[in-house]
Amino acid sequence: MSVEKSASGDVALKIERRWAAVSILIIAFLTGMAAYAGIHQAVMPQTTVEIINPTTLHMTGEFIESNLGSALEPDGSVTVRAVAQQYSFTPACIVVPKDTPITLRATSADVVHGLLIQQTNVNTMLVPGYVSVQTAKFEETGEHLMPCQEFCSVGHEGMWAKVQVIDKPQFLAMASNKRRLSCAE
């Protein structure tokens, strides 16, 4: 019987060593991947980082008040420009067409804010001095709430806006009359 126990013990020991080796290889692989990603990000930073002067946002450049809202581009896509400031988004209501590529360009005038469009994958931080760019495509008409999801001071809980998704023909009709659109008008 001791010969059987010794043989089964040897088999169990071999299996444990194999699993230990597999576990060590997995850990080494994941550590290598993390190191590669960290080194790659350090030597290959983001392709574009747009900076902007937050103190002159509303006076010059693409984020002047008359340039905020949705705009139909020549290629048929839509660009939305927005600014966050304590305790509001400008525009407070954004209108976009259904089934159309949307580029959201936004920034902050004062402190770090978060832009989250509920029931979508749009979620970004708005940092003063930088332009955040997100892309989206809305598949259904309707209304989405857009709260600030980064605590920005007392009054943060009241910082809400909304995104209204409408049919494309309706959006095109609106865009033919105005250069910039928002549903607050």
Secondary structure, 3 states (H helix, E strand, C coil): CHHHHHHHHHHHHHHHHHHHHHHHHHHHHHHHHHHHHHHHHHHCCCCCCCECCHHHCCCCCCCCHHHCEEEECCCCCEEEEEEEECCEEECCEEEEECCCCEEEEEEECCCCEEEECCCCCCEEEECCCECEEEEECCCCCEEEEEEECCCCCCCHHHCEEEEEEECHHHHHHHHHHCCCECCCC
